[in-house]
Amino acid sequence: MEYRNRIADKLLSDKLSSKGAVLIEGPKWCGKTTTAEQHAKSVLYMDNPATLESNLRMAELDPSLLLGGDTPRLIDEWQLAPKLWDSMRFEIDHRHDVGQFIVTGSAVPSNEDDMHHSGTGRFSWLTMRPMSLFESGESSGKVSLKQLFDDAGPIAESCSLNISDISFLICRGGWPFACGLSSKAALAQAFDYVDAVVKKDISRVDGVKRSTTTARLLMRSYARHQGAQATIGTILADLSANGDKSVSDKTISSYIEALRKIFVIEDSEAWNPNLRSKSAIRTASTRYFIDPSIGTASLGLGPDDLMQDLNTMGLFFETLCVRDLRVYAEALDGQVFHFRDRTGLECDAVVHLRNGKYGLIEIKLGGDRLIDEGAENLKTLSSRIDTDKMKAPSFLMILTAVGKFAYQRKDGVYVVPVGCLKD
């Protein structure tokens, strides 16, 4: 299968030119190893069954022997031997050169006792997620997020995706392998992914045996609360209502932390702007899977199910948009946040760059009424920001599922179908 260029390719090249090693983290199947292989000159596959035992033994006896080879040297699934971390740091210090190692991992190490150095000054971190629509070829990329930050002028572009296309893309997800398959086979990938998580990965991450039934129920509950600030108590009540009455809030927290360690979930932190009025801001994180297909598969849903229930589709469309915005924001040295205050004023996504610029984004399936409501919401929030203490927003945008055109309204708010957007 031909390699599809990723936004992470340029980020990886830039980081290799400034640090001794780059650690690429992200969920299984998102393409970390394949992308790293495009930049590596030699490779060590730690989890290769033919050499796993000898690799682990050598990591205990003399880790430096595993690090020899042309650079950048890729160490794949490094977390299986955490002692490699300090050995890489030692090699970087003594080689006095950048671009020595690319390190990939689909989980946080279960035991960090063998890691005595933080990696500060030697390592750079890069998070990879499943493909955005621009990377998988479904978005035309006619509207650039960077351009909106640099010069928020008028736009007029077309989009070819319809609501049926979006429902399929939500359920297929951004898994690179799925993007090259027929529709039926592509949709099966997310179901297989969820099965692997609940049966194996959620326990393997830290060696704690966890119930497949509880894990599956938890992921179903998490799916129902996409885009919400659901508490542990709310999720616990969901599990109890579905027959699992033996779990505690401590158990639920343990399962959620395990899912976070294997990058299945990626909640959105609360944005805390300077406001003119004294409005209490909700600081709880907003629940999201790292890819919308995990949620639909957890609930057993397909594209036709979403088309019959547009409210549910709206939840998972938001997850898709947040995924894409995170990929694009990382390329711009930014992050994606969520805003909500106690009066109910909310903003689905805030893309905030390191230089202080930010854009406010509402996510809607489409339709004039929803677009009008989203625009009013954005203008209300924008008017409450104290521009004496922080910059005014670079742009206000409604990100939609459907719509033939991307354009700027008379009030200055952009309306952009997600099938037009890129970094």
C-alpha positions as CSV (number, residue, x, y, z in Angstrom):
1,M,0.0,0.0,0.0
2,E,1.4,3.4,-1.0
3,Y,2.5,5.6,1.8
4,R,0.2,8.6,2.4
5,N,2.1,11.7,3.5
6,R,1.2,12.8,7.1
7,I,1.2,16.2,8.7
8,A,3.4,14.6,11.3
9,D,6.2,14.1,8.6
10,K,7.2,17.7,8.7
11,L,6.9,18.0,12.4
12,L,9.1,14.9,12.8
13,S,11.7,16.4,10.4
14,D,11.8,19.7,12.3
15,K,12.1,18.0,15.7
16,L,14.9,15.7,14.5
17,S,16.9,18.7,13.5
18,S,16.7,20.2,17.0
19,K,16.8,17.3,19.4
20,G,18.8,14.1,19.9
21,A,15.6,12.0,19.9
22,V,11.9,12.3,19.1
23,L,9.3,10.2,20.9
24,I,6.2,9.5,18.8
25,E,3.2,8.5,20.9
26,G,-0.3,7.6,19.9
27,P,-2.8,4.8,19.6
28,K,-2.1,1.5,17.8
29,W,-2.8,1.4,14.1
30,C,-2.6,5.2,13.7
31,G,0.6,4.9,11.6
32,K,3.4,5.9,14.0
33,T,5.8,3.2,12.9
34,T,5.1,3.6,9.2
35,T,5.8,7.4,9.4
36,A,8.9,6.8,11.5
37,E,10.2,4.3,8.9
38,Q,10.1,7.0,6.3
39,H,12.7,9.0,8.2
40,A,14.8,6.2,9.9
41,K,18.1,4.9,8.5
42,S,18.0,1.8,10.7
43,V,15.3,0.0,12.8
44,L,14.9,-2.1,15.9
45,Y,11.5,-3.7,16.3
46,M,11.3,-4.4,20.0
47,D,8.1,-6.5,19.7
48,N,9.3,-8.7,16.8
49,P,8.3,-12.2,18.1
50,A,11.5,-13.7,16.5
51,T,13.8,-11.4,18.6
52,L,11.6,-10.1,21.4
53,E,13.1,-12.4,24.1
54,S,16.7,-11.6,23.1
55,N,15.9,-7.9,22.8
56,L,14.5,-7.8,26.3
57,R,17.5,-9.7,27.7
58,M,20.0,-7.4,26.0
59,A,18.1,-4.3,27.3
60,E,18.8,-5.6,30.8
61,L,22.4,-6.6,30.2
62,D,23.7,-3.9,27.9
63,P,21.1,-1.6,26.3
64,S,23.7,0.3,24.3
65,L,24.2,-2.7,22.0
66,L,20.6,-2.2,20.8
67,L,21.2,1.4,20.0
68,G,24.0,0.9,17.4
69,G,23.1,1.5,13.8
70,D,22.7,4.3,11.2
71,T,20.9,7.3,12.5
72,P,18.2,8.3,12.9
73,R,17.7,4.8,14.4
74,L,14.1,3.8,15.0
75,I,13.3,2.0,18.3
76,D,9.7,0.7,17.8
77,E,7.6,-0.1,20.9
78,W,10.4,1.1,23.2
79,Q,8.1,1.0,26.3
80,L,8.7,-2.8,26.4
81,A,12.2,-2.0,27.8
82,P,12.1,1.3,29.7
83,K,15.8,1.0,30.5
84,L,16.5,2.1,26.9
85,W,15.4,5.6,27.8
86,D,18.4,6.4,30.0
87,S,20.7,4.6,27.6
88,M,19.5,6.8,24.7
89,R,20.0,9.9,26.8
90,F,23.6,8.8,27.6
91,E,24.3,8.1,23.9
92,I,22.8,11.5,22.9
93,D,25.0,13.3,25.4
94,H,28.2,11.5,24.2
95,R,27.5,11.7,20.4
96,H,26.9,15.4,20.6
97,D,24.6,15.4,17.6
98,V,20.9,15.8,16.9
99,G,18.6,13.3,15.1
100,Q,20.0,10.2,16.7
101,F,16.8,8.3,17.6
102,I,13.1,8.0,16.7
103,V,11.2,6.3,19.4
104,T,7.6,5.0,19.0
105,G,5.2,3.7,21.5
106,S,1.5,2.8,21.6
107,A,1.4,2.9,25.4
108,V,3.0,4.7,28.3
109,P,5.5,2.4,30.1
110,S,3.8,0.4,32.9
111,N,6.9,0.8,35.1
112,E,9.0,4.0,35.0
113,D,11.3,3.0,37.9
114,D,14.1,2.3,35.3
115,M,13.8,5.8,33.9
116,H,15.9,8.1,36.0
117,H,16.1,11.1,33.6
118,S,13.2,13.2,32.3
119,G,14.8,13.6,28.9
120,T,14.8,17.3,29.1
121,G,17.0,18.9,26.4
122,R,17.5,15.6,24.7
123,F,14.0,14.4,23.7
124,S,11.1,16.0,21.9
125,W,7.6,14.7,21.9
126,L,5.2,14.2,19.0
127,T,1.6,12.9,19.3
128,M,0.2,11.1,16.3
129,R,-3.5,10.5,15.9
130,P,-5.5,8.7,13.3
131,M,-5.6,10.5,9.9
132,S,-7.5,13.8,9.5
133,L,-9.8,14.0,6.5
134,F,-7.1,16.1,4.7
135,E,-4.5,13.4,5.2
136,S,-6.8,10.6,4.1
137,G,-7.8,12.5,1.0
138,E,-11.4,13.3,1.8
139,S,-10.9,17.0,2.5
140,S,-10.0,19.2,-0.4
141,G,-7.9,21.4,1.8
142,K,-9.2,24.5,0.1
143,V,-9.5,26.4,3.4
144,S,-6.3,26.6,5.5
145,L,-6.5,27.0,9.3
146,K,-3.1,28.7,9.1
147,Q,-4.4,31.2,6.6
148,L,-7.4,32.1,8.9
149,F,-4.9,32.9,11.7
150,D,-2.6,34.8,9.4
151,D,-5.1,36.8,7.3
152,A,-8.7,36.2,8.1
153,G,-10.1,37.7,4.9
154,P,-13.1,36.6,2.7
155,I,-13.2,33.0,1.4
156,A,-15.3,31.3,-1.2
157,E,-14.7,27.6,-1.8
158,S,-16.7,24.6,-2.7
159,C,-17.1,21.2,-1.0
160,S,-18.3,17.9,-2.5
161,L,-18.9,15.8,0.7
162,N,-22.6,15.1,1.7
163,I,-24.2,13.9,4.9
164,S,-23.9,10.3,3.8
165,D,-20.2,10.6,3.1
166,I,-19.7,12.1,6.6
167,S,-21.6,9.3,8.3
168,F,-19.4,6.8,6.6
169,L,-16.2,8.7,7.5
170,I,-17.2,8.9,11.1
171,C,-17.6,5.2,11.4
172,R,-14.6,4.3,9.3
173,G,-12.3,6.6,11.3
174,G,-8.9,7.8,10.3
175,W,-7.1,4.4,10.6
176,P,-4.5,4.4,7.7
177,F,-5.1,0.7,6.9
178,A,-8.9,1.2,6.7
179,C,-8.5,4.1,4.3
180,G,-7.3,1.8,1.6
181,L,-10.0,-0.8,1.9
182,S,-13.5,-1.4,0.4
183,S,-16.4,0.2,2.4
184,K,-17.4,-3.0,4.2
185,A,-13.9,-4.0,5.1
186,A,-13.0,-0.5,6.2
187,L,-16.0,-0.3,8.6
188,A,-14.9,-3.6,10.2
189,Q,-11.6,-2.1,11.4
190,A,-13.0,0.0,14.2
191,F,-14.9,-3.0,15.6
192,D,-11.8,-5.1,15.6
193,Y,-9.9,-2.2,17.3
194,V,-12.5,-2.0,20.1
195,D,-12.4,-5.8,20.6
196,A,-8.6,-5.7,20.9
197,V,-8.8,-2.9,23.5
198,V,-11.3,-4.5,25.8
199,K,-9.9,-8.1,25.5
200,K,-6.2,-7.4,25.6
201,D,-4.8,-3.9,25.6
202,I,-6.6,-2.4,28.6
203,S,-5.0,-5.1,30.8
204,R,-1.7,-5.4,29.0
205,V,-0.8,-1.8,29.5
206,D,0.1,-2.2,33.2
207,G,-0.3,-5.9,33.8
208,V,-3.6,-5.4,35.8
209,K,-6.3,-8.0,34.8
210,R,-9.4,-6.1,33.9
211,S,-12.9,-7.4,33.1
212,T,-13.8,-7.4,29.4
213,T,-17.4,-6.9,30.2
214,T,-16.7,-3.8,32.4
215,A,-14.3,-2.4,29.8
216,R,-16.9,-2.8,27.0
217,L,-19.6,-1.2,29.1
218,L,-17.3,1.7,30.1
219,M,-16.5,2.4,26.5
220,R,-20.2,2.3,25.6
221,S,-20.8,4.9,28.3
222,Y,-17.9,7.0,27.2
223,A,-19.3,6.9,23.7
224,R,-22.7,8.2,24.8
225,H,-21.0,11.1,26.6
226,Q,-18.8,12.4,23.7
227,G,-18.5,16.2,23.9
228,A,-19.9,16.3,27.4
229,Q,-18.3,16.9,30.8
230,A,-19.6,13.6,32.3
231,T,-18.4,12.9,35.8
232,I,-17.1,9.5,37.1
233,G,-20.4,9.3,39.0
234,T,-22.4,9.7,35.7
235,I,-20.3,6.9,34.0
236,L,-20.7,4.7,37.1
237,A,-24.5,5.2,37.0
238,D,-24.4,4.1,33.4
239,L,-22.6,0.9,34.2
240,S,-25.0,0.2,37.1
241,A,-28.0,0.7,34.9
242,N,-26.6,-1.8,32.4
243,G,-26.1,-4.5,35.0
244,D,-22.6,-4.0,36.3
245,K,-23.3,-3.0,39.9
246,S,-20.1,-4.3,41.4
247,V,-17.7,-1.5,40.2
248,S,-16.7,1.5,42.2
249,D,-15.6,5.0,41.2
250,K,-12.0,4.0,42.0
251,T,-12.3,1.1,39.5
252,I,-13.8,3.3,36.8
253,S,-11.0,5.8,37.3
254,S,-8.5,2.9,36.9
255,Y,-10.1,1.8,33.6
256,I,-10.2,5.3,32.3
257,E,-6.5,5.9,33.1
258,A,-5.6,2.6,31.4
259,L,-7.5,3.8,28.2
260,R,-5.6,7.1,28.4
261,K,-2.3,5.3,28.7
262,I,-3.0,3.5,25.4
263,F,-4.2,6.7,23.8
264,V,-7.8,5.5,23.2
265,I,-9.3,8.5,24.9
266,E,-8.1,12.1,24.7
267,D,-10.2,14.5,26.7
268,S,-10.3,18.2,25.9
269,E,-9.1,20.6,28.6
270,A,-11.1,23.6,29.6
271,W,-10.0,27.0,28.1
272,N,-9.7,29.8,30.6
273,P,-9.8,33.2,28.9
274,N,-9.8,36.7,30.5
275,L,-13.5,37.8,30.5
276,R,-15.0,41.2,31.2
277,S,-17.7,39.7,33.4
278,K,-17.1,37.5,36.4
279,S,-18.5,34.3,35.0
280,A,-17.4,31.1,36.7
281,I,-15.8,28.8,34.1
282,R,-16.3,25.1,34.2
283,T,-12.9,23.5,34.5
284,A,-13.8,19.8,34.0
285,S,-12.4,18.2,30.9
286,T,-14.7,17.2,28.0
287,R,-14.9,13.5,27.1
288,Y,-13.6,12.4,23.7
289,F,-12.2,9.3,22.1
290,I,-9.1,9.9,20.0
291,D,-11.2,8.9,16.9
292,P,-15.0,8.9,16.4
293,S,-15.0,5.4,15.0
294,I,-14.1,4.0,18.5
295,G,-17.3,5.5,19.8
296,T,-19.6,4.2,17.0
297,A,-18.0,0.8,17.2
298,S,-18.4,0.7,21.0
299,L,-22.2,1.3,20.5
300,G,-22.4,-1.1,17.5
301,L,-23.4,1.7,15.1
302,G,-22.8,2.0,11.4
303,P,-23.4,4.8,8.9
304,D,-27.1,4.0,8.4
305,D,-27.7,4.1,12.1
306,L,-26.2,7.6,12.3
307,M,-28.4,8.8,9.3
308,Q,-31.4,7.6,11.3
309,D,-30.4,9.5,14.4
310,L,-28.9,12.9,13.6
311,N,-28.6,13.9,17.3
312,T,-26.2,10.9,17.9
313,M,-24.5,11.7,14.6
314,G,-23.9,15.2,15.8
315,L,-22.0,13.9,18.9
316,F,-19.7,11.8,16.8
317,F,-19.3,14.5,14.2
318,E,-18.0,16.7,16.9
319,T,-15.4,14.0,17.9
320,L,-14.3,13.8,14.2
321,C,-13.9,17.6,14.0
322,V,-11.9,17.7,17.3
323,R,-9.6,15.0,16.0
324,D,-9.0,16.9,12.8
325,L,-8.5,20.2,14.6
326,R,-6.0,18.6,16.9
327,V,-4.0,17.3,14.0
328,Y,-4.1,20.7,12.2
329,A,-3.4,22.7,15.4
330,E,-0.3,20.6,16.3
331,A,1.2,21.6,12.9
332,L,0.6,25.3,13.9
333,D,2.2,24.8,17.3
334,G,-1.2,25.0,19.0
335,Q,-3.7,23.1,21.1
336,V,-7.5,22.5,21.1
337,F,-9.6,23.4,24.2
338,H,-13.2,23.5,25.1
339,F,-15.0,26.4,26.8
340,R,-18.1,26.4,29.0
341,D,-19.2,28.7,31.8
342,R,-21.9,28.3,34.4
343,T,-24.4,30.3,32.5
344,G,-24.4,27.7,29.7
345,L,-22.3,29.8,27.3
346,E,-20.2,27.2,25.4
347,C,-17.7,27.0,22.6
348,D,-17.0,23.5,21.1
349,A,-13.4,24.1,20.2
350,V,-10.9,26.8,20.8
351,V,-7.7,26.5,18.8
352,H,-5.0,28.4,20.8
353,L,-1.5,28.9,19.4
354,R,1.6,29.3,21.5
355,N,2.0,32.9,20.2
356,G,-1.3,33.9,21.9
357,K,-3.5,33.8,18.8
358,Y,-6.7,31.8,19.0
359,G,-9.8,31.0,17.0
360,L,-13.3,30.2,18.3
361,I,-15.1,27.3,16.6
362,E,-18.7,26.0,16.9
363,I,-19.3,22.5,15.4
364,K,-22.7,21.9,13.7
365,L,-24.0,19.3,11.3
366,G,-25.4,22.1,9.1
367,G,-28.6,23.9,8.3
368,D,-29.4,27.7,8.5
369,R,-31.0,27.6,11.9
370,L,-28.1,25.8,13.6
371,I,-25.5,28.0,11.8
372,D,-27.3,31.1,13.0
373,E,-27.4,29.8,16.5
374,G,-23.7,28.9,16.4
375,A,-22.8,32.4,15.0
376,E,-24.7,34.2,17.8
377,N,-23.0,32.0,20.4
378,L,-19.6,32.8,19.0
379,K,-20.3,36.5,18.9
380,T,-21.6,36.5,22.4
381,L,-18.4,34.8,23.7
382,S,-16.2,37.1,21.7
383,S,-17.9,40.2,23.1
384,R,-17.2,39.0,26.7
385,I,-13.4,38.6,26.2
386,D,-11.4,41.3,27.8
387,T,-9.2,42.4,24.9
388,D,-7.2,44.7,27.3
389,K,-5.8,41.5,28.8
390,M,-5.6,39.2,25.8
391,K,-5.8,39.3,22.1
392,A,-9.2,39.4,20.3
393,P,-10.0,36.1,18.5
394,S,-8.3,35.8,15.1
395,F,-11.5,34.3,13.6
396,L,-14.9,32.9,14.5
397,M,-15.9,29.8,12.6
398,I,-18.8,27.4,12.2
399,L,-17.4,24.0,11.2
400,T,-20.1,22.0,9.4
401,A,-20.7,18.5,8.1
402,V,-22.7,19.6,5.1
403,G,-22.8,22.6,2.8
404,K,-21.7,23.1,-0.7
405,F,-19.6,26.2,0.0
406,A,-17.1,27.6,2.5
407,Y,-17.8,31.4,2.9
408,Q,-17.7,34.3,5.3
409,R,-21.0,35.7,6.5
410,K,-21.8,39.4,6.6
411,D,-21.2,39.4,10.4
412,G,-17.6,38.1,9.8
413,V,-18.2,34.5,11.0
414,Y,-16.8,31.8,8.7
415,V,-18.9,28.8,7.7
416,V,-16.6,26.0,6.6
417,P,-17.5,22.4,5.8
418,V,-15.0,20.0,7.4
419,G,-14.4,18.6,3.9
420,C,-12.6,21.8,2.9
421,L,-10.3,22.2,5.9
422,K,-6.6,21.6,6.3
423,D,-3.8,22.8,8.6
